Amino acid sequence: MPTLPAAPSSPRLLPAPLRWLMAVLAAVCIALGVVGIFVPGMPTTVFIIVAAWAAARGSPRLHGWLLRHRWFGPLLRNWEDGGRMSRRAKWSATAAMAACALLVLATMHRPWTASLALACMDGVLAWLWCRPEPRDDSAA
C-alpha cells in the first residue's frame, strides 16, 4: 500500500544574519502591500505573499501574526493550502486590472507599450483564474 506524503512542515530557520534579512524583507513587503491598498495599479497580494514567505524563514512570530491578521490571514492561509485564491480575490483583482487597463489605454501614447502592459495583465489574469479555490470559500 503506497504511503501518503507527509504534510509540509514549516521551513527551517536560517542562520541569524539571513533570518534578519528575511525579517527585513518581510517588513518591507508588508509596507509595500499596505501602500498597494491605496495606490491604483500597485499590487497588494503579491507583496503580502512574499512577506509571509520571508517571515516564515526569518521570523516565526511575524509569520504567525500575518496568518492571524484580519485581512491578510485568510488570503495567506488559502495560499499556503495549495496556492488557492478565493473567488472574491479573483474578482477584485480582475476589477483592479480592468481599471488599470482603462488607465493605460487612456494615457499611453505608444500602442506597443499599451499592448505589452495589457498582455501582461491578461497573462496574470489567466494564471489567477486557473488557481484552485478554497475548499470552504466562506473563509475568504
N, C-alpha and C positions, 0 to 999 in steps of 0.2 A: 504494500500500500504506500503510495507516494506521500511524503511529508509536506506539509504546508510551509511556505517560507515564514520565517519569524517576522513579527511586527517590527517595523523600523524603530530603532531606539534613537534617543536624542543624540545629536552629534557630540563627539568627544570635544572637550575643551582644548583649546590651543595653548601654546606657551604664552606666558604673561604679556610680552610685547605685542604678539599677534592678537591676543584677546583684547588688549587696549585698542588696537587699530580697528578691530571688528566692532567694538562698542562705539567708537567714534563714527565709523561708517554708518552704524545703525542710527545714531543720533542725528547725523546729517540727513539721512534718508527720511527719517521721521519729520524733520523740519521741512524738507522739500515736499514731502507728501502733504503736509498741512498747508503749505503755500499753494500747492496744486488744487486744493479745495476752492481757493478764491481766484486763481488765475486761469482764465479760459485757455484751453489748449495744453496746459501743463498736466501731466498725469499724476494721479494720486496713488492709484492701486499699485503700480509698478514700484514706486518708492517704498510703500509700506511692506510689500512682499520682500524686497531686498533688505529692508530694515529688520524684518523678522528673521530672515536667513542669517544676517550678520549677527544679530543679537543671540540667536541660538548657539553660535560658535564663540561669542565673546562675553555675553552677559545673560546667564540664565534668568536672572531677576527681571531684566528688561524684556526678555522674550516672554516670560510669564505675564508681565504687565500688558504687553501687546496682545497676547491671546485672550486676556480678560477684559480688554478695552471695549467699551460700549459700542463704538463704531467700527473699529478695526478688527476686533476679535472674531466676529462671525466670518468675515472675509478670509482672515488668516487660517482659521480652523478648517474652513472649506478647502482652501488652497492646500493645506498640509494633508488633507484627506483625499489625495489623488488629483490635485490640480483642479478642483471643482470650482465653478463660478455660478452664483445664483442667477436666475433669470432676470431679477431686478437689477443686478450689477451689469448684466449684458445689455439690458435696455438703456440703463443710464449711460454706459459707455457709448452706445450707438447714438443716443441723442446728443451727447457732448461732441462726438466726432462729426455728426451731421452739422452742428452749429459751426464747428471749426472749418468744415469743408465749405460752407457758405462764405465764411470769412476769407478763406483762401481764394475762392473764386472771385470775390468782390475786390480783393486788394492786390493780388499778384498780377504783374504786368506781362510776365513771360509765360506763355502757355506750357512750356516744358516743365517749369518749376511747379506750376499748379498740378500738372498731370502726375509728376513724381510724388508730390505730397498726397494727392488723392489715392494714388496706387498704394502707397504705404498704409494709409488708413484702411483701404479695402483689404489689404493683407492681414492687418491686425484684427479687423472685424471678422474676417473669415476664420482666423485662428480662434478668436474669442468664442464665436458661436459654435465651434466644434468641441469646446471644453465640456466635460460632463457637468451635469447639475447636481447639487447636493442631494443626498438621499432623502432628507427632510427639508424642503425648501422654506419652511417656516422659520428656520434658524437664521436665515439671512434675508 
